[in-house]
């Protein structure tokens, strides 16, 4: 097995565990996906569409977490299309669900961009979060009601 194949095998396993951890199933609404993540982690989450993202550069979303309150928020760009806001938020949900990266320690990386402290993430962790976001999108768009929701 090549190094790339080994990485992808680890990524697939982490993604499978994350989806199973939250009991994500086809046809869920985005609110149901967020609720499932909340239930899996025992936290409260809200997704905030930020109107002023002028200082964000290429950032499409970020997570903040307050461990003492077991609450967090995912911030996305209000100017993005709704389906892309969901995808950006799903990437952050992926970080929360990734037991190999964030389990029990997501407050350590909350609100810290990776370029400010590269130890808090890795290319593999980003790949896992991205694959989880794609998996959530696949589950979201598995049902016939999606066409109406995307208009």
N, C-alpha and C positions, 0 to 999 in steps of 0.2 A: 504494500500500500504506500502511495506517495505521501509526502507531507501535506499536500493540498487535500488529498482524500481523507487523511486523518483529521485534519481541521474540520472538514465538512461533516464527517461522522460525528465529531464532538458537538458541532453546531446543531445538527439534526436532533441529537439526543437531548440537548439542552432545550431546544424548541419544543420537542415532544413533552418533556417534563413540565415546561411552563404552561402549555395549553391544558395538559391534564390537571395541573395544580389548580387552575381556575375553573375547571369543568366547562370550558368554552365549547359551544356546539353550533352547528350551522343554523342560520336564520336568526341569530340573536340581534337585537337592536344594539346600537352603540352604547346606550344607557345601560342595557343589560350586561354588556361586556365590562363596562366600568364597574358595575355592581358586583359582578363575579370576581373581579380582581380585588375589590374591597373586601369581599367575604373571604377570599383565599388568604389574604394578608392580615385581616383584622384591623383595617384602617379605613378612614373616610377620605375620599378623593373628590376633587372637583376639577373640571376642565374649564379654563379661562381663555376666552378669545381676546387677546390683547390688541387694542386699536393702535397703539403707538409702539412700533417695533423698529423705529429708525436707527437705533443703535445695535440691532441684532446681527447685522451683516448677513451671513448665509444661514444662521441658526433658524430652524423651523419650529422648534419647541424645546422646552426644558421642564424639569421637575423640581419642585421644592417639597421638603418633608419636615414636619415638626414632630419629632419622636415623643415628646412629652404629652402631646395631645393625640398622637396616632392619627394625624391628619396630613394630607398632602394636596398639592395642586399641580396641575400640568398646564403650562402656558403655551399657547399656540398663536399664530398670527391671524388676526381677524380678517385681514385682506385676502387670505387664501380661500380657495373654494372649500365648501363644507366637507367634501369627501377627502380632500388633502389635509384639512385640520384633523379629521378623524385618524388619518394615517400617521400624521406627526405625533398625535397623542398616543396612538397604539405603539409607536416606537418606544415612548417613555414607559408605557405599561409593560412593554417587553423587558425593559431594564428592571422593573419592580418584580416581575415574575421569574426572572432568570436566577435560579437558586445558586448557580455556580459563581455569579458575579455580585448580586446585590442582597441575597437573603440575609435579613437581619442587619444589614449595614448600609441601606440606601441613604440614610441621613448623612453618611460620610461624604457622599458625592453630590448631594443635593445642592443646587445653585452654584456649583463650581464647574465652569466650562473645562472640557478636557485639555484645551491648550494652556490653561492656567495651572493645572496639576495633572499631568499625563498619567500618574500612577493610579488615578481613580477610574480609569477605563482602559480598554485595550481594543485593538482592531477586531479581535475575536468577539469581545463583548458587544461591540457595535454591530457586528455581523449577526449575532444572535438576536439582538433587539430588532434589527431590520427584518430578519426572517419571521420573528413573532408578529411584527406589524403586517407582513404579507399574509401570514396565516390567519390573523384576525380579519383582514380584508377578504380573504377567501371564504371565511365563515360568514361574514356579513353579507356577501353578495351571492350566497348559495341559494337564496330563496327568491320567489317571483316578485315579492313586494319591493325589491331593491330599485327597480326602474322608477317607481313612483317616488321613492325617497330621494333619488339623486336629481330630480328636476329642480 
